[in-house]
């Protein structure tokens, strides 16, 4: 498995954990705009964090 694929996988795992935490936080707030923003941020991270991991991991590992 390449360094880029490992970085994307780590990014996906971090995004999944953060999504769960943001959904939990969204259930606790009162304002609907805040709930929508937290849910949207969690979904956007499912795309951004694996992409960032794909490009950042080879630089961190040095490949």
N, C-alpha and C positions, 0 to 999 in steps of 0.2 A: 504494500500500500504506500502510495507516495506521500510526501510531506504535505502537499496541498490537500489531498483527500483527508488526511488526518486532521488538518486544520479546519476543513469544512465540517467534519463530523463533530469536532469539539465545539465549533460555533453552533451547530444544530442542537447539541445537548444543552449548552448554556442558554440558547434561545427558548428551549422547551421549559427549562427550570424557571427562567424569568417570566415566561408566559403564564405559568401557574401562579407565580407570586403576584403578578400584575392583575390577574383575574380575581384572586383573593382580595387584593386591595380594592379593586373596582366594586366588589360586593359590599365593602364597608363605607364607601363614601356616599354622600347624599345627592350631590349635583349630577344631573344626567350628562352634562357636558364633560365632566371629569371622568365619569364612567366610560364614555365613548372614547375619550382621549387615551385612557389607560388600555382599553381593549385594542385600539388601533395601534398603539405603540408596541404591544405584545405581538401582534400579527406582522408588523413591519420588521421586527427583529428576526422573525423566521426566515426572511429573505436576506437581510443585511448581514447578520452575524456569520452564516456559512460562507457568504461571498467574501467577507473580510478575512475570515479564517483561511479561505482558499489562497488568497494572495499574501497574507501576512506570515503564515506558517513556514513557507520555504525561506523567508528572510530571517526568521527567528532561529530556525534549525541550522541555517547556513548551507542549504543545498543550492 
